[in-house]
Amino acid sequence: MKTWFITGASRGFGLLIARLALARGDKVVATARKPQTVVDAIGAHDNLLALALDVTDEAAAFSAAQQALTRFGRIDVLVNNAGYGLLGAVEESSAEEVRRLYETNVFGVLNVTRAVLPAMRRQRSGHVINISSIGGYSAYYGWGVYGSTKFAVEGISEALSMELAPLGVHVTVVEPGFFRTDFLDASSLVSTAAQIDDYAETVGAMRSFAAGANHQQPGDPDKLAAAMLVLADAEKPPVRLQLGSDTVARVRAKNESVERELQEWLPLALSTDHAQAA
């Protein structure tokens, strides 16, 4: 039996993971801005603690972690799932739009992780699972700023995995592709207020694609939720987990592209070291 702490649990991946974890007998701390939405979706349950949490509020994150420990005594799995998307060219993204996105997608992850890690360190066990995106490994036009928040989460997760390994705490960053959730709805996706005509062939085309792809994505959210339970149970979990055939294809393509470019520019890359003494 594990105790989960899940952010953004009122819908989407967070809700599905919470429901499956409860169904198999685990305990779940499900956080959301409006926790009653979690109870309405799942129903009352002895092993469910629904808490109000705005992840941008660091004090609230520490309070929620303490309430979880008071109720269940430990936290075994942290799923940093809360976040939203911003669709627009980098130039179209205003300072305020970027700041708000980082407050949730990056600083929110840091706030909740800092709140939960003391308990995991005391236990000398635990698993931090950060939900990224294929856009956190390979950039797309129209998703530059959003992807940059996920690139940040990837770097934080990679470093955390090294820092926490001696303490018995695992860290995995999950890279989903396009899954059939509400991510492309207005409830999860914000479009930049500014739209520049010169980007019509790239970002404009991406806006049209996103509108047409909504609820037509190839990934099955229920299967992702089931995969998350397998991940949480793994004795030696990966640092990165790609989910979805589109993600796998994109990762392979980027790795091949980076290797080709590295080889092409290798002489210049190696030319910048100090000359070796004779």
Backbone hydrogen bonds in HBPLUS format (Angstrom, degrees):
<---DONOR---> <-ACCEPTOR-->    atom                        ^
c    i                          cat <-CA-CA->   ^        H-A-AA   ^      H-
h    n   atom  resd res      DA  || num        DHA   H-A  angle D-A-AA Bond
n    s   type  num  typ     dist DA aas  dist angle  dist       angle   num
A0027-LYS N   A0002-LYS O   2.86 MM  25  6.18 164.3  1.88 161.7 165.7     1
A0076-ASP N   A0003-THR O   2.80 MM  73  5.17 152.1  1.88 139.8 149.3     2
A0077-VAL N   A0003-THR O   3.09 MM  74  6.38 157.8  2.15 151.2 152.0     3
A0004-TRP N   A0027-LYS O   2.81 MM  23  6.17 163.3  1.84 149.7 152.1     4
A0029-VAL N   A0004-TRP O   2.70 MM  25  5.85 157.2  1.75 145.2 153.4     5
A0005-PHE N   A0077-VAL O   2.76 MM  72  6.16 147.5  1.87 164.2 172.1     6
A0079-VAL N   A0005-PHE O   2.82 MM  74  6.17 166.5  1.84 158.4 161.1     7
A0006-ILE N   A0029-VAL O   2.86 MM  23  6.20 167.7  1.87 172.2 175.6     8
A0031-THR N   A0006-ILE O   2.88 MM  25  6.05 172.4  1.89 177.4 179.7     9
A0007-THR N   A0079-VAL O   3.09 MM  72  6.41 167.0  2.11 176.8 172.9    10
A0009-ALA N   A0031-THR O   2.92 MM  22  5.62 176.8  1.92 167.1 166.0    11
A0015-LEU N   A0011-ARG O   3.40 MM   4  4.71 164.6  2.42 106.6 108.6    12
A0016-LEU N   A0012-GLY O   3.15 MM   4  6.42 166.6  2.17 157.6 161.5    13
A0017-ILE N   A0013-PHE O   2.89 MM   4  6.05 163.3  1.92 159.7 163.7    14
A0018-ALA N   A0014-GLY O   3.02 MM   4  6.16 162.9  2.05 145.7 150.9    15
A0019-ARG N   A0015-LEU O   2.96 MM   4  6.15 160.7  2.00 150.8 155.7    16
A0020-LEU N   A0016-LEU O   3.09 MM   4  6.30 162.0  2.13 148.1 152.2    17
A0021-ALA N   A0017-ILE O   2.92 MM   4  6.07 163.6  1.94 155.8 160.6    18
A0022-LEU N   A0018-ALA O   3.03 MM   4  6.19 161.9  2.07 150.5 155.0    19
A0023-ALA N   A0019-ARG O   3.03 MM   4  6.17 151.6  2.11 140.9 149.2    20
A0024-ARG N   A0020-LEU O   3.21 MM   4  6.49 136.4  2.41 143.3 152.5    21
A0026-ASP N   A0021-ALA O   2.94 MM   5  5.26 149.0  2.04 160.9 150.8    22
A0025-GLY N   A0022-LEU O   3.01 MM   3  5.13 161.5  2.04 108.0 113.5    23
A0028-VAL N   A0047-ASN O   2.84 MM  19  6.19 169.1  1.85 171.2 173.4    24
A0049-LEU N   A0028-VAL O   2.89 MM  21  6.27 159.4  1.93 161.8 165.5    25
A0030-ALA N   A0049-LEU O   2.90 MM  19  6.15 142.3  2.04 137.8 150.0    26
A0051-LEU N   A0030-ALA O   2.98 MM  21  6.26 154.3  2.05 139.8 147.6    27
A0032-ALA N   A0051-LEU O   3.06 MM  19  6.53 149.5  2.15 161.4 170.8    28
A0053-LEU N   A0032-ALA O   2.85 MM  21  5.30 150.9  1.93 121.1 128.0    29
A0037-THR N   A0034-LYS O   3.01 MM   3  5.88 154.0  2.08 125.2 131.2    30
A0038-VAL N   A0035-PRO O   2.96 MM   3  5.31 136.0  2.16 106.0 117.6    31
A0039-VAL N   A0035-PRO O   3.34 MM   4  6.82 157.2  2.40 149.6 154.5    32
A0040-ASP N   A0036-GLN O   2.81 MM   4  6.02 158.3  1.86 150.2 156.9    33
A0041-ALA N   A0037-THR O   3.07 MM   4  6.11 144.5  2.20 132.3 140.9    34
A0042-ILE N   A0038-VAL O   2.87 MM   4  6.05 156.0  1.93 154.9 161.4    35
A0043-GLY N   A0039-VAL O   2.59 MM   4  4.78 140.9  1.74 128.4 142.2    36
A0048-LEU N   A0045-HIS O   3.06 MM   3  5.17 164.4  2.08 112.3 114.4    37
A0057-ASP N   A0054-ASP O   2.88 MM   3  5.68 168.3  1.90 130.8 134.2    38
A0061-ALA N   A0057-ASP O   3.06 MM   4  6.40 146.8  2.18 148.3 158.1    39
A0061-ALA N   A0058-GLU O   3.09 MM   3  5.06 119.3  2.48  93.4 108.6    40
A0062-PHE N   A0058-GLU O   3.11 MM   4  6.49 158.0  2.16 154.3 158.6    41
A0063-SER N   A0059-ALA O   2.98 MM   4  6.21 153.1  2.06 144.5 152.6    42
A0064-ALA N   A0060-ALA O   2.88 MM   4  6.06 157.9  1.93 147.7 153.2    43
A0065-ALA N   A0061-ALA O   3.01 MM   4  6.24 158.7  2.05 148.1 153.7    44
A0066-GLN N   A0062-PHE O   3.03 MM   4  6.22 155.0  2.09 143.5 150.1    45
A0067-GLN N   A0063-SER O   2.95 MM   4  6.22 154.9  2.01 149.2 156.2    46
A0068-ALA N   A0064-ALA O   2.95 MM   4  6.18 151.0  2.03 146.3 154.3    47
A0069-LEU N   A0065-ALA O   3.03 MM   4  6.31 155.8  2.09 146.5 152.4    48
A0070-THR N   A0066-GLN O   2.87 MM   4  6.08 154.0  1.94 147.8 155.4    49
A0071-ARG N   A0067-GLN O   3.03 MM   4  6.16 153.1  2.10 143.1 149.5    50
A0072-PHE N   A0068-ALA O   2.85 MM   4  5.95 173.1  1.86 156.4 158.8    51
A0073-GLY N   A0069-LEU O   2.74 MM   4  4.36 137.2  1.92 114.8 125.5    52
A0127-HIS N   A0076-ASP O   2.86 MM  51  6.22 133.5  2.07 145.2 159.8    53
A0078-LEU N   A0127-HIS O   2.93 MM  49  6.31 161.2  1.97 153.5 159.3    54
A0129-ILE N   A0078-LEU O   2.71 MM  51  5.89 168.7  1.72 170.6 174.7    55
A0080-ASN N   A0129-ILE O   2.88 MM  49  6.25 154.0  1.95 156.7 165.3    56
A0131-ILE N   A0080-ASN O   3.08 MM  51  6.02 172.3  2.09 149.2 150.3    57
A0085-GLY N   A0188-SER O   2.86 MM 103  6.23 167.6  1.87 161.1 164.0    58
A0190-VAL N   A0085-GLY O   2.88 MM 105  6.03 168.3  1.89 140.7 143.9    59
A0087-LEU N   A0190-VAL O   2.78 MM 103  6.22 158.3  1.83 154.6 162.2    60
A0192-THR N   A0087-LEU O   3.00 MM 105  6.21 160.2  2.04 153.9 153.9    61
A0088-GLY N   A0142-GLY O   2.81 MM  54  4.60 165.4  1.83 138.8 140.1    62
A0092-GLU N   A0089-ALA O   3.04 MM   3  5.00 124.5  2.36  94.2 109.1    63
A0093-SER N   A0090-VAL O   3.18 MM   3  5.34 148.1  2.29 102.5 111.7    64
A0098-VAL N   A0094-SER O   2.97 MM   4  6.22 161.7  2.00 155.9 160.8    65
A0099-ARG N   A0095-ALA O   2.89 MM   4  6.04 161.7  1.93 146.8 152.5    66
A0100-ARG N   A0096-GLU O   3.02 MM   4  6.14 169.7  2.03 152.1 154.3    67
A0101-LEU N   A0097-GLU O   3.15 MM   4  6.26 156.4  2.21 140.7 147.2    68
A0102-TYR N   A0098-VAL O   2.98 MM   4  6.24 164.0  2.01 156.5 160.2    69
A0103-GLU N   A0099-ARG O   2.90 MM   4  6.11 151.5  1.98 149.8 158.5    70
A0104-THR N   A0100-ARG O   3.35 MM   4  6.65 150.2  2.44 144.8 149.7    71
A0105-ASN N   A0101-LEU O   2.84 MM   4  5.93 162.0  1.87 166.5 164.7    72
A0106-VAL N   A0102-TYR O   3.02 MM   4  5.06 153.5  2.09 126.0 132.9    73
A0107-PHE N   A0102-TYR O   2.90 MM   5  6.21 161.3  1.93 161.3 167.1    74
A0108-GLY N   A0103-GLU O   2.93 MM   5  5.98 112.2  2.40 122.8 140.9    75
A0110-LEU N   A0106-VAL O   3.04 MM   4  6.40 159.6  2.09 152.0 157.7    76
A0111-ASN N   A0107-PHE O   2.81 MM   4  5.99 159.1  1.85 148.4 154.2    77
A0112-VAL N   A0108-GLY O   3.10 MM   4  6.29 172.0  2.10 154.7 155.2    78
A0113-THR N   A0109-VAL O   2.96 MM   4  5.99 158.7  2.01 146.7 153.7    79
A0114-ARG N   A0110-LEU O   2.91 MM   4  5.98 166.7  1.93 152.2 155.6    80
A0115-ALA N   A0111-ASN O   3.14 MM   4  6.32 142.7  2.28 137.6 148.0    81
A0116-VAL N   A0112-VAL O   3.06 MM   4  6.28 143.4  2.19 147.2 155.8    82
A0117-LEU N   A0113-THR O   2.93 MM   4  5.91 160.3  1.97 158.4 162.8    83
A0119-ALA N   A0116-VAL O   3.15 MM   3  5.86 130.0  2.41 120.4 130.5    84
A0120-MET N   A0116-VAL O   3.42 MM   4  6.76 159.4  2.47 146.8 152.7    85
A0121-ARG N   A0117-LEU O   2.79 MM   4  5.98 160.7  1.83 164.3 169.0    86
A0122-ARG N   A0118-PRO O   3.05 MM   4  6.24 154.9  2.12 141.8 148.3    87
A0123-GLN N   A0119-ALA O   3.00 MM   4  6.23 153.1  2.08 145.5 153.0    88
A0124-ARG N   A0120-MET O   2.88 MM   4  5.89 128.2  2.15 137.6 151.7    89
A0125-SER N   A0120-MET O   3.24 MM   5  5.52 154.2  2.31 149.5 153.9    90
A0170-HIS N   A0126-GLY O   2.92 MM  44  6.24 161.7  1.95 150.6 146.8    91
A0128-VAL N   A0170-HIS O   2.85 MM  42  6.20 164.7  1.87 152.3 151.7    92
A0172-THR N   A0128-VAL O   2.88 MM  44  6.33 158.3  1.93 163.5 169.9    93
A0130-ASN N   A0172-THR O   2.89 MM  42  6.33 159.0  1.94 158.5 164.7    94
A0174-VAL N   A0130-ASN O   2.86 MM  44  6.15 159.1  1.91 155.0 162.0    95
A0132-SER N   A0174-VAL O   2.71 MM  42  5.49 156.8  1.76 154.9 162.7    96
A0136-GLY N   A0133-SER O   2.81 MM   3  5.10 161.5  1.85 109.3 115.5    97
A0134-ILE N   A0176-PRO O   2.96 MM  42  5.81 137.7  2.15 157.3 146.5    98
A0137-TYR N   A0134-ILE O   3.01 MM   3  5.36 162.8  2.04 111.7 116.5    99
A0138-SER N   A0134-ILE O   2.93 MM   4  6.14 159.2  1.98 158.6 165.3   100
A0143-TRP N   A0140-TYR O   3.17 MM   3  5.44 158.1  2.22 122.5 127.4   101
A0147-GLY N   A0143-TRP O   2.64 MM   4  5.62 163.0  1.67 154.6 160.9   102
A0148-SER N   A0144-GLY O   2.93 MM   4  6.06 141.4  2.09 135.6 146.3   103
A0149-THR N   A0145-VAL O   3.22 MM   4  6.63 141.2  2.38 145.0 153.5   104
A0149-THR N   A0146-TYR O   3.01 MM   3  5.40 130.6  2.26 105.3 117.9   105
A0150-LYS N   A0146-TYR O   3.34 MM   4  6.80 148.7  2.44 145.3 153.8   106
A0150-LYS N   A0147-GLY O   3.02 MM   3  5.06 118.9  2.41  95.5 110.9   107
A0151-PHE N   A0147-GLY O   2.74 MM   4  6.08 148.3  1.84 152.1 162.6   108
A0152-ALA N   A0148-SER O   3.01 MM   4  6.17 151.8  2.09 138.3 145.2   109
A0153-VAL N   A0149-THR O   3.08 MM   4  6.39 151.9  2.16 137.3 144.5   110
A0154-GLU N   A0150-LYS O   2.88 MM   4  6.12 150.4  1.96 144.5 152.6   111
A0155-GLY N   A0151-PHE O   3.02 MM   4  6.34 159.1  2.06 150.9 155.3   112
A0156-ILE N   A0152-ALA O   2.92 MM   4  6.17 163.8  1.95 155.2 159.9   113
A0157-SER N   A0153-VAL O   2.88 MM   4  5.96 159.0  1.92 145.2 151.4   114
A0158-GLU N   A0154-GLU O   2.95 MM   4  6.13 158.5  1.99 149.0 154.5   115
A0159-ALA N   A0155-GLY O   3.11 MM   4  6.30 164.9  2.13 149.0 152.5   116
A0160-LEU N   A0156-ILE O   2.85 MM   4  6.01 161.9  1.88 150.2 156.3   117
A0161-SER N   A0157-SER O   2.90 MM   4  6.07 151.8  1.98 147.6 154.4   118
A0162-MET N   A0159-ALA O   3.06 MM   3  5.29 125.6  2.37 101.4 114.9   119
A0163-GLU N   A0159-ALA O   2.98 MM   4  6.31 159.9  2.02 153.8 160.0   120
A0164-LEU N   A0160-LEU O   2.86 MM   4  5.89 157.3  1.91 156.7 160.9   121
A0165-ALA N   A0161-SER O   3.20 MM   4  5.84 131.5  2.44 129.2 138.3   122
A0167-LEU N   A0164-LEU O   2.85 MM   3  5.19 144.9  1.97 112.0 123.6   123
A0169-VAL N   A0164-LEU O   3.32 MM   5  5.30 164.1  2.34 142.1 137.5   124
A0168-GLY N   A0165-ALA O   3.20 MM   3  5.42 169.4  2.21 114.2 115.3   125
A0173-VAL N   A0239-VAL O   2.76 MM  66  6.12 163.1  1.79 151.5 153.2   126
A0241-LEU N   A0173-VAL O   3.04 MM  68  6.39 150.3  2.13 150.5 151.6   127
A0175-GLU N   A0241-LEU O   2.80 MM  66  6.01 169.3  1.81 155.8 157.7   128
A0243-LEU N   A0175-GLU O   3.17 MM  68  6.03 169.8  2.18 127.3 127.5   129
A0177-GLY N   A0243-LEU O   3.01 MM  66  6.37 134.5  2.23 167.7 178.5   130
A0219-GLY N   A0178-PHE O   2.97 MM  41  5.84 152.8  2.04 151.8 150.8   131
A0181-THR N   A0179-PHE O   2.76 MM   2  5.68 135.4  1.96 110.3  95.7   132
A0180-ARG N   A0219-GLY O   2.97 MM  39  5.79 164.0  1.99 142.8 141.6   133
A0185-ASP N   A0182-ASP O   2.86 MM   3  5.13 160.2  1.90 113.8 120.0   134
A0188-SER N   A0185-ASP O   3.09 MM   3  5.67 156.3  2.15 114.8 121.1   135
A0189-LEU N   A0185-ASP O   2.87 MM   4  5.84 136.3  2.07 151.9 165.7   136
A0199-TYR N   A0196-ILE O   3.03 MM   3  5.86 163.4  2.06 124.6 129.5   137
A0200-ALA N   A0197-ASP O   2.98 MM   3  5.33 155.3  2.04 125.2 124.1   138
A0202-THR N   A0199-TYR O   3.14 MM   3  5.45 139.4  2.31 106.4 117.5   139
A0203-VAL N   A0199-TYR O   2.90 MM   4  5.44 111.4  2.38 140.7 159.4   140
A0204-GLY N   A0199-TYR O   2.98 MM   5  6.13 168.4  1.99 141.3 142.2   141
A0205-ALA N   A0200-ALA O   3.08 MM   5  6.31 116.6  2.50 137.3 151.1   142
A0206-MET N   A0202-THR O   2.97 MM   4  6.29 145.1  2.10 141.8 152.3   143
A0207-ARG N   A0203-VAL O   2.89 MM   4  6.22 150.3  1.98 149.4 156.9   144
A0208-SER N   A0204-GLY O   3.13 MM   4  6.47 155.8  2.19 145.4 151.3   145
A0209-PHE N   A0205-ALA O   2.90 MM   4  6.15 154.6  1.96 144.9 152.6   146
A0210-ALA N   A0206-MET O   2.84 MM   4  6.02 164.0  1.86 153.5 157.1   147
A0211-ALA N   A0207-ARG O   3.09 MM   4  6.29 157.7  2.14 145.6 151.1   148
A0212-GLY N   A0208-SER O   3.07 MM   4  6.28 156.4  2.13 146.1 152.4   149
A0213-ALA N   A0209-PHE O   2.79 MM   4  5.91 141.5  1.94 150.6 162.3   150
A0216-GLN N   A0213-ALA O   2.76 MM   3  4.98 150.6  1.85 141.9 135.7   151
A0223-LYS N   A0220-ASP O   3.07 MM   3  5.42 123.8  2.40 106.9 120.4   152
A0224-LEU N   A0220-ASP O   3.10 MM   4  6.49 148.9  2.20 149.4 158.9   153
A0225-ALA N   A0221-PRO O   2.95 MM   4  6.26 160.1  1.99 151.3 155.7   154
A0226-ALA N   A0222-ASP O   3.06 MM   4  6.34 155.9  2.12 143.0 149.3   155
A0227-ALA N   A0223-LYS O   2.93 MM   4  6.12 150.4  2.02 141.5 149.8   156
A0228-MET N   A0224-LEU O   2.96 MM   4  6.28 141.7  2.11 147.4 158.0   157
A0228-MET N   A0225-ALA O   3.16 MM   3  5.11 124.3  2.49  92.0 106.1   158
A0229-LEU N   A0226-ALA O   3.21 MM   3  5.36 128.7  2.49  98.3 110.5   159
A0230-VAL N   A0226-ALA O   3.28 MM   4  6.68 154.4  2.35 145.1 151.7   160
A0231-LEU N   A0227-ALA O   2.89 MM   4  6.20 157.7  1.94 149.6 156.0   161
A0232-ALA N   A0228-MET O   2.90 MM   4  6.11 158.2  1.94 144.0 149.7   162
A0233-ASP N   A0229-LEU O   3.07 MM   4  6.24 138.5  2.25 140.7 150.9   163
A0233-ASP N   A0230-VAL O   3.20 MM   3  5.20 129.4  2.47  94.7 107.9   164
A0234-ALA N   A0231-LEU O   3.12 MM   3  5.23 154.2  2.19 104.2 112.1   165
A0247-THR N   A0244-GLY O   3.11 MM   3  5.29 122.4  2.46 100.0 113.7   166
A0248-VAL N   A0244-GLY O   3.09 MM   4  6.46 163.3  2.12 154.8 159.0   167
A0249-ALA N   A0245-SER O   3.03 MM   4  6.22 164.2  2.06 148.3 151.9   168
A0250-ARG N   A0246-ASP O   3.01 MM   4  6.13 156.1  2.07 141.7 148.5   169
A0251-VAL N   A0247-THR O   2.87 MM   4  6.06 163.0  1.90 159.9 163.7   170
A0252-ARG N   A0248-VAL O   3.08 MM   4  6.25 165.6  2.10 150.2 154.1   171
A0253-ALA N   A0249-ALA O   3.00 MM   4  6.17 159.0  2.05 145.8 151.8   172
A0254-LYS N   A0250-ARG O   2.96 MM   4  6.15 159.2  2.00 148.9 154.3   173
A0255-ASN N   A0251-VAL O   2.93 MM   4  6.10 167.5  1.95 153.3 157.1   174
A0256-GLU N   A0252-ARG O   3.04 MM   4  6.21 159.5  2.08 148.3 153.5   175
A0257-SER N   A0253-ALA O   2.98 MM   4  6.15 155.1  2.04 144.5 151.7   176
A0258-VAL N   A0254-LYS O   2.83 MM   4  6.05 165.5  1.85 161.9 164.6   177
A0259-GLU N   A0255-ASN O   3.06 MM   4  6.20 158.0  2.11 144.0 150.0   178
A0260-ARG N   A0256-GLU O   2.98 MM   4  6.20 159.1  2.03 148.0 153.4   179
A0261-GLU N   A0257-SER O   2.99 MM   4  6.21 164.3  2.02 151.6 155.7   180
A0262-LEU N   A0258-VAL O   2.87 MM   4  6.00 154.2  1.94 146.3 154.0   181
A0263-GLN N   A0259-GLU O   3.01 MM   4  6.22 162.7  2.04 150.3 153.8   182
A0264-GLU N   A0260-ARG O   3.01 MM   4  6.22 155.9  2.07 147.0 153.9   183
A0265-TRP N   A0261-GLU O   3.10 MM   4  6.25 152.6  2.18 148.5 154.1   184
A0266-LEU N   A0263-GLN O   3.39 MM   3  4.97 167.1  2.40  97.8 101.0   185
A0269-ALA N   A0265-TRP O   2.93 MM   4  6.12 160.0  1.97 155.2 161.8   186
A0270-LEU N   A0266-LEU O   2.90 MM   4  6.06 155.8  1.96 158.7 163.2   187
A0271-SER N   A0268-LEU O   3.13 MM   3  5.01 147.4  2.25  97.2 107.1   188
